[in-house]
Amino acid sequence: MNKRRETPLLKDLVEKHHCTMGLRHEMLAKAPFFKDLPTEDLTAINKLFNAGHFSLGDVIYYEEEPATRLRVVVSGKIKLMRQTLEGKNVLIDVLKPGEFFGTLSNLGDDTYTETAITQTHSCILSIHAKDFRRILNEYPLVTLKVLDLTADRLKASRDNLLELSTLPVEKRIASIMLKLSKKFGEANDVGLLIQMPLTRKDLADMAATSTETASRVMSQFKKDGIIDAGRQWVAITGKKQLAQAVDR
């Protein structure tokens, strides 16, 4: 009998006492619109955020709900899902600590444009629209960064839509693997390990394809020596070949 291969992923263990003020401060400092702010300003801003703890698979909010809060990941990972006109769910991003999500009516959206679901146990900071508006009024540098980030995210969303609508599925999956490895990849004895539980369903949702097709492509990548994989984990063993798969 074959010995079951254990996952090499690091476990995400999030408990309430781990979401300390110090960790909150550290993650807010990583949020792109709060970078470069003095410590005393971050301390004041930290007090305006509320911490929430979520279990694996919890829905934080649904697409088209009223957009009232902006959120920052303190620990854990968050999936952002969007529904297409055909009713298919597409996984548009997976967020790590320090990244923000959600939106606010005073930033141009009356409703959330995606559904946010926890990929692991997570601690999330959130701030209400009126409090975030107060930050924008008091810190002009934050306002400028928010405007730039909003424009960058809009461009990234358009680029992703173009990729999903034009590239063959093999190239889409190869491109997704490269993006995930850049964001989550860590050197490991199994290769460049993507430090997040990644199922074939997750990958299929990101590539806007079926689970069966995603499994077939990943099996071929594994056969070609480009990746190694187990239950809910993937490691890239041939990054150069994976990039070539996108370009060819």
Backbone hydrogen bonds in HBPLUS format (Angstrom, degrees):
<---DONOR---> <-ACCEPTOR-->    atom                        ^
c    i                          cat <-CA-CA->   ^        H-A-AA   ^      H-
h    n   atom  resd res      DA  || num        DHA   H-A  angle D-A-AA Bond
n    s   type  num  typ     dist DA aas  dist angle  dist       angle   num
A0018-HIS N   A0015-GLU O   2.86 MM   3  5.32 150.6  1.95 112.8 122.6     1
A0019-CYS N   A0016-LYS O   3.15 MM   3  5.61 152.7  2.22 111.0 118.2     2
A0024-ARG N   A0020-THR O   2.86 MM   4  6.09 161.2  1.90 153.3 159.4     3
A0025-HIS N   A0021-MET O   2.88 MM   4  6.03 157.3  1.93 144.5 150.3     4
A0026-GLU N   A0022-GLY O   2.99 MM   4  6.26 155.7  2.05 144.0 150.7     5
A0027-MET N   A0023-LEU O   2.96 MM   4  6.21 159.7  2.00 154.1 158.2     6
A0028-LEU N   A0024-ARG O   2.93 MM   4  6.12 158.2  1.98 152.6 158.8     7
A0029-ALA N   A0025-HIS O   3.02 MM   4  6.19 148.5  2.12 143.6 152.1     8
A0030-LYS N   A0027-MET O   3.04 MM   3  5.04 137.3  2.22  95.2 107.6     9
A0031-ALA N   A0027-MET O   3.17 MM   4  6.53 128.5  2.45 138.8 152.1    10
A0031-ALA N   A0028-LEU O   3.12 MM   3  5.09 136.7  2.31  95.7 107.7    11
A0034-PHE N   A0031-ALA O   2.91 MM   3  5.52 156.6  1.97 123.4 130.9    12
A0037-LEU N   A0034-PHE O   3.32 MM   3  5.87 155.7  2.38 134.2 133.9    13
A0041-ASP N   A0038-PRO O   3.07 MM   3  5.38 124.5  2.39 103.8 117.5    14
A0042-LEU N   A0038-PRO O   3.07 MM   4  6.45 159.9  2.11 155.5 161.4    15
A0043-THR N   A0039-THR O   2.90 MM   4  6.11 152.3  1.98 150.3 158.3    16
A0044-ALA N   A0040-GLU O   3.18 MM   4  6.38 153.8  2.25 138.6 144.3    17
A0045-ILE N   A0041-ASP O   2.94 MM   4  6.20 158.8  1.98 150.3 156.5    18
A0046-ASN N   A0042-LEU O   2.79 MM   4  5.88 155.6  1.85 148.2 154.8    19
A0048-LEU N   A0045-ILE O   2.93 MM   3  5.39 151.8  2.01 112.9 121.8    20
A0049-PHE N   A0046-ASN O   3.16 MM   3  5.56 160.1  2.20 111.4 117.4    21
A0050-ASN N   A0126-SER O   2.86 MM  76  5.32 163.0  1.89 152.8 157.3    22
A0126-SER N   A0050-ASN O   2.82 MM  76  5.32 148.5  1.92 145.5 156.2    23
A0052-GLY N   A0124-ILE O   2.75 MM  72  5.20 150.1  1.84 150.1 160.4    24
A0124-ILE N   A0052-GLY O   2.82 MM  72  5.20 167.1  1.84 157.2 161.3    25
A0054-PHE N   A0122-SER O   2.85 MM  68  5.18 167.8  1.87 154.4 157.3    26
A0122-SER N   A0054-PHE O   2.92 MM  68  5.18 162.1  1.96 142.2 147.9    27
A0058-ASP N   A0055-SER O   3.15 MM   3  5.71 158.3  2.20 140.6 138.2    28
A0057-GLY N   A0118-THR O   3.14 MM  61  4.99 149.6  2.23 120.7 128.4    29
A0118-THR N   A0058-ASP O   2.93 MM  60  5.44 160.2  1.97 152.7 158.8    30
A0060-ILE N   A0116-ALA O   2.78 MM  56  5.40 158.3  1.82 149.7 156.7    31
A0116-ALA N   A0061-TYR O   3.03 MM  55  5.56 153.5  2.10 145.7 153.9    32
A0065-GLU N   A0062-TYR O   3.14 MM   3  5.70 155.5  2.20 135.2 134.5    33
A0064-GLU N   A0112-TYR O   2.83 MM  48  5.06 173.1  1.83 142.2 144.6    34
A0112-TYR N   A0065-GLU O   2.88 MM  47  5.69 152.2  1.96 158.6 167.1    35
A0067-ALA N   A0110-ASP O   2.85 MM  43  5.44 172.2  1.86 125.5 127.4    36
A0129-ALA N   A0068-THR O   3.02 MM  61  5.58 129.6  2.29 161.0 159.6    37
A0070-LEU N   A0127-ILE O   3.07 MM  57  5.46 155.5  2.13 151.7 156.5    38
A0127-ILE N   A0070-LEU O   2.90 MM  57  5.46 146.8  2.01 154.0 164.2    39
A0071-ARG N   A0101-PHE O   2.91 MM  30  5.32 164.2  1.94 167.7 164.3    40
A0101-PHE N   A0071-ARG O   2.87 MM  30  5.32 150.5  1.96 141.3 147.3    41
A0072-VAL N   A0125-LEU O   2.83 MM  53  5.09 151.4  1.91 138.5 146.7    42
A0125-LEU N   A0072-VAL O   2.87 MM  53  5.09 175.3  1.88 160.1 159.6    43
A0073-VAL N   A0099-GLU O   2.92 MM  26  5.71 166.9  1.94 169.5 171.4    44
A0098-GLY N   A0073-VAL O   2.79 MM  25  5.48 165.0  1.81 149.8 150.4    45
A0074-VAL N   A0123-CYS O   2.92 MM  49  5.40 159.9  1.96 156.3 158.1    46
A0075-SER N   A0123-CYS O   3.29 MM  48  5.16 158.6  2.34 135.9 137.5    47
A0123-CYS N   A0075-SER O   2.97 MM  48  5.16 156.0  2.03 132.0 136.0    48
A0119-GLN N   A0077-LYS O   2.76 MM  42  5.20 165.8  1.78 140.8 142.7    49
A0078-ILE N   A0095-LEU O   3.14 MM  17  5.02 150.9  2.22 127.4 136.2    50
A0095-LEU N   A0078-ILE O   2.74 MM  17  5.02 162.6  1.77 148.4 153.4    51
A0079-LYS N   A0117-ILE O   2.69 MM  38  5.14 168.5  1.70 172.4 168.7    52
A0117-ILE N   A0079-LYS O   2.87 MM  38  5.14 163.4  1.89 150.7 156.4    53
A0080-LEU N   A0093-ASP O   2.92 MM  13  5.31 162.1  1.95 158.9 156.8    54
A0092-ILE N   A0080-LEU O   2.83 MM  12  5.72 144.9  1.96 156.4 168.0    55
A0081-MET N   A0115-THR O   2.75 MM  34  4.97 167.8  1.76 152.8 156.1    56
A0115-THR N   A0081-MET O   2.66 MM  34  4.97 163.6  1.69 150.5 156.2    57
A0082-ARG N   A0090-VAL O   2.83 MM   8  5.23 156.2  1.88 146.9 155.0    58
A0090-VAL N   A0082-ARG O   2.72 MM   8  5.23 160.8  1.75 152.9 159.7    59
A0084-THR N   A0088-LYS O   2.82 MM   4  5.27 163.0  1.85 147.6 152.2    60
A0087-GLY N   A0084-THR O   2.89 MM   3  5.16 160.7  1.93 110.3 115.9    61
A0091-LEU N   A0205-ASP O   2.92 MM 114  4.92 148.9  2.01  92.3 102.3    62
A0099-GLU N   A0096-LYS O   3.12 MM   3  5.93 159.4  2.17 148.3 150.9    63
A0107-LEU N   A0104-LEU O   2.85 MM   3  5.27 159.5  1.90 114.5 121.1    64
A0108-GLY N   A0105-SER O   3.17 MM   3  5.43 162.7  2.21 110.6 112.4    65
A0131-ASP N   A0128-HIS O   3.09 MM   3  5.43 122.3  2.44 105.4 119.4    66
A0132-PHE N   A0128-HIS O   2.95 MM   4  6.25 154.7  2.01 156.3 164.6    67
A0133-ARG N   A0129-ALA O   2.86 MM   4  6.03 153.8  1.93 151.6 159.1    68
A0134-ARG N   A0130-LYS O   3.17 MM   4  6.33 141.6  2.32 130.6 140.2    69
A0135-ILE N   A0131-ASP O   3.16 MM   4  6.53 145.9  2.28 138.8 147.0    70
A0135-ILE N   A0132-PHE O   3.08 MM   3  4.99 116.9  2.50  91.6 106.7    71
A0136-LEU N   A0132-PHE O   2.97 MM   4  6.33 159.1  2.02 151.1 156.2    72
A0137-ASN N   A0133-ARG O   2.99 MM   4  6.22 148.4  2.09 144.4 152.7    73
A0138-GLU N   A0134-ARG O   3.05 MM   4  6.25 145.7  2.17 142.4 151.3    74
A0139-TYR N   A0135-ILE O   2.84 MM   4  5.85 143.7  1.98 155.3 163.8    75
A0142-VAL N   A0139-TYR O   3.01 MM   3  5.50 128.6  2.28 112.5 124.5    76
A0143-THR N   A0139-TYR O   3.33 MM   4  6.75 153.6  2.41 147.2 154.7    77
A0144-LEU N   A0140-PRO O   3.08 MM   4  6.42 159.0  2.12 154.7 158.4    78
A0145-LYS N   A0141-LEU O   3.13 MM   4  6.36 158.7  2.18 145.4 151.1    79
A0146-VAL N   A0142-VAL O   2.89 MM   4  6.12 154.8  1.96 152.2 159.1    80
A0147-LEU N   A0143-THR O   3.11 MM   4  6.38 157.8  2.16 149.1 154.3    81
A0148-ASP N   A0144-LEU O   3.07 MM   4  6.35 159.5  2.12 147.7 153.0    82
A0149-LEU N   A0145-LYS O   2.86 MM   4  6.04 161.7  1.89 151.6 156.8    83
A0150-THR N   A0146-VAL O   2.91 MM   4  6.04 152.8  1.99 147.0 154.2    84
A0151-ALA N   A0147-LEU O   3.17 MM   4  6.40 157.3  2.23 144.9 150.1    85
A0152-ASP N   A0148-ASP O   2.95 MM   4  6.23 155.2  2.01 147.4 154.9    86
A0153-ARG N   A0149-LEU O   2.91 MM   4  6.08 159.7  1.95 149.5 154.2    87
A0154-LEU N   A0150-THR O   3.10 MM   4  6.26 150.3  2.19 141.8 149.6    88
A0155-LYS N   A0151-ALA O   3.09 MM   4  6.35 157.7  2.14 147.9 153.1    89
A0156-ALA N   A0152-ASP O   2.92 MM   4  6.18 160.1  1.96 149.0 154.9    90
A0157-SER N   A0153-ARG O   2.91 MM   4  6.05 153.5  1.98 143.6 150.5    91
A0158-ARG N   A0154-LEU O   3.06 MM   4  6.32 153.9  2.13 144.5 151.1    92
A0159-ASP N   A0155-LYS O   2.88 MM   4  6.15 158.8  1.92 153.2 159.2    93
A0160-ASN N   A0156-ALA O   2.92 MM   4  6.07 156.0  1.98 146.5 152.9    94
A0161-LEU N   A0157-SER O   3.01 MM   4  6.20 155.1  2.07 143.6 150.2    95
A0162-LEU N   A0158-ARG O   2.99 MM   4  6.22 154.9  2.05 147.0 153.6    96
A0163-GLU N   A0159-ASP O   2.96 MM   4  6.19 155.5  2.02 146.0 152.7    97
A0164-LEU N   A0160-ASN O   2.95 MM   4  6.19 160.6  1.99 150.6 155.3    98
A0165-SER N   A0161-LEU O   3.08 MM   4  6.19 141.1  2.24 140.1 150.0    99
A0166-THR N   A0162-LEU O   3.07 MM   4  6.08 125.2  2.38 143.6 155.7   100
A0167-LEU N   A0163-GLU O   3.07 MM   4  5.57 165.8  2.09 144.0 148.4   101
A0171-LYS N   A0168-PRO O   3.09 MM   3  5.52 120.5  2.46 108.4 121.7   102
A0172-ARG N   A0168-PRO O   3.02 MM   4  6.31 154.6  2.09 152.5 160.6   103
A0173-ILE N   A0169-VAL O   2.95 MM   4  6.16 164.3  1.98 155.0 157.6   104
A0174-ALA N   A0170-GLU O   3.02 MM   4  6.18 157.6  2.07 142.5 149.2   105
A0175-SER N   A0171-LYS O   2.89 MM   4  5.97 159.3  1.93 146.4 151.9   106
A0176-ILE N   A0172-ARG O   2.95 MM   4  6.18 155.1  2.02 146.3 153.2   107
A0177-MET N   A0173-ILE O   2.95 MM   4  6.15 158.7  2.00 149.3 154.7   108
A0178-LEU N   A0174-ALA O   3.07 MM   4  6.34 153.5  2.15 145.9 152.5   109
A0179-LYS N   A0175-SER O   3.04 MM   4  6.31 158.2  2.09 148.1 153.9   110
A0180-LEU N   A0176-ILE O   2.90 MM   4  6.13 162.1  1.93 154.3 159.0   111
A0181-SER N   A0177-MET O   2.91 MM   4  6.04 152.4  1.99 143.2 151.1   112
A0182-LYS N   A0178-LEU O   3.01 MM   4  6.21 148.5  2.11 143.8 151.8   113
A0183-LYS N   A0179-LYS O   3.12 MM   4  6.33 147.1  2.23 142.1 150.8   114
A0184-PHE N   A0180-LEU O   2.71 MM   4  5.70 167.7  1.72 155.8 159.8   115
A0185-GLY N   A0181-SER O   2.80 MM   4  4.15 135.1  2.00 110.9 120.5   116
A0195-GLN N   A0184-PHE O   3.28 MM  11  5.34 174.5  2.28 116.6 117.1   117
A0186-GLU N   A0193-LEU O   2.80 MM   7  5.15 143.8  1.93 134.4 145.7   118
A0193-LEU N   A0186-GLU O   2.78 MM   7  5.15 135.7  1.98 156.4 145.2   119
A0188-ASN N   A0191-GLY O   2.86 MM   3  5.15 131.9  2.09 139.1 154.2   120
A0191-GLY N   A0188-ASN O   2.94 MM   3  5.15 161.5  1.97 111.2 117.4   121
A0192-LEU N   A0236-ILE O   2.91 MM  44  4.92 174.8  1.91 142.8 141.0   122
A0236-ILE N   A0192-LEU O   2.99 MM  44  4.92 162.2  2.02 127.5 125.4   123
A0194-ILE N   A0234-VAL O   3.07 MM  40  5.96 176.9  2.07 163.9 164.9   124
A0196-MET N   A0194-ILE O   2.75 MM   2  5.77 135.2  1.95 112.3  97.5   125
A0198-LEU N   A0232-GLN O   2.74 MM  34  4.62 146.6  1.85 112.8 117.5   126
A0203-LEU N   A0199-THR O   3.09 MM   4  6.43 163.7  2.11 150.1 153.6   127
A0204-ALA N   A0200-ARG O   2.82 MM   4  5.98 155.8  1.88 144.7 152.0   128
A0205-ASP N   A0201-LYS O   2.89 MM   4  6.09 155.2  1.95 148.5 155.0   129
A0206-MET N   A0202-ASP O   3.01 MM   4  6.31 146.1  2.12 145.9 155.3   130
A0207-ALA N   A0203-LEU O   3.00 MM   4  6.22 146.0  2.12 145.5 154.7   131
A0208-ALA N   A0204-ALA O   2.92 MM   4  5.83 108.4  2.44 138.9 154.8   132
A0209-THR N   A0204-ALA O   3.02 MM   5  5.04 167.0  2.03 141.9 146.0   133
A0214-ALA N   A0210-SER O   3.02 MM   4  6.30 164.5  2.04 152.7 156.9   134
A0215-SER N   A0211-THR O   2.92 MM   4  6.09 157.6  1.97 148.5 154.6   135
A0216-ARG N   A0212-GLU O   2.97 MM   4  6.21 152.7  2.04 143.9 151.4   136
A0217-VAL N   A0213-THR O   2.98 MM   4  6.26 164.5  2.01 155.9 158.9   137
A0218-MET N   A0214-ALA O   2.98 MM   4  6.14 166.0  2.00 150.6 154.8   138
A0219-SER N   A0215-SER O   2.87 MM   4  5.96 151.9  1.95 145.0 153.0   139
A0220-GLN N   A0216-ARG O   3.07 MM   4  6.32 150.4  2.16 144.3 151.6   140
A0221-PHE N   A0217-VAL O   2.92 MM   4  6.26 156.9  1.97 149.9 156.7   141
A0222-LYS N   A0218-MET O   2.88 MM   4  6.11 153.3  1.96 145.9 153.1   142
A0223-LYS N   A0219-SER O   2.92 MM   4  6.13 153.0  1.99 141.8 149.5   143
A0224-ASP N   A0220-GLN O   2.87 MM   4  6.10 145.9  1.99 146.7 156.0   144
A0226-ILE N   A0221-PHE O   2.89 MM   5  5.22 156.3  1.95 165.7 159.0   145
A0225-GLY N   A0222-LYS O   3.07 MM   3  5.08 156.8  2.12 101.7 108.6   146
A0237-THR N   A0226-ILE O   2.84 MM  11  5.23 148.7  1.93 127.3 135.1   147
A0238-GLY N   A0226-ILE O   2.89 MM  12  4.29 132.1  2.13 140.2 126.0   148
A0228-ASP N   A0235-ALA O   2.75 MM   7  5.15 154.9  1.81 154.3 159.8   149
A0235-ALA N   A0228-ASP O   2.81 MM   7  5.15 165.2  1.83 157.3 155.3   150
A0230-GLY N   A0233-TRP O   3.12 MM   3  5.38 162.5  2.16 138.8 141.5   151
A0233-TRP N   A0230-GLY O   3.49 MM   3  5.38 174.9  2.49 109.5 108.7   152
A0242-LEU N   A0238-GLY O   2.97 MM   4  6.21 149.4  2.07 149.4 158.8   153
A0243-ALA N   A0239-LYS O   2.97 MM   4  6.25 154.7  2.04 149.1 155.0   154
A0244-GLN N   A0240-LYS O   2.98 MM   4  6.27 149.2  2.07 143.6 152.7   155
A0245-ALA N   A0241-GLN O   2.94 MM   4  6.18 138.6  2.11 138.8 149.6   156
A0245-ALA N   A0242-LEU O   3.16 MM   3  5.03 123.5  2.50  90.1 104.3   157
A0246-VAL N   A0243-ALA O   3.17 MM   3  5.24 130.5  2.43  95.9 108.3   158
A0247-ASP N   A0243-ALA O   3.15 MM   4  6.45 153.3  2.22 145.7 152.7   159
A0248-ARG N   A0244-GLN O   2.94 MM   4  5.92 149.3  2.03 150.2 155.9   160
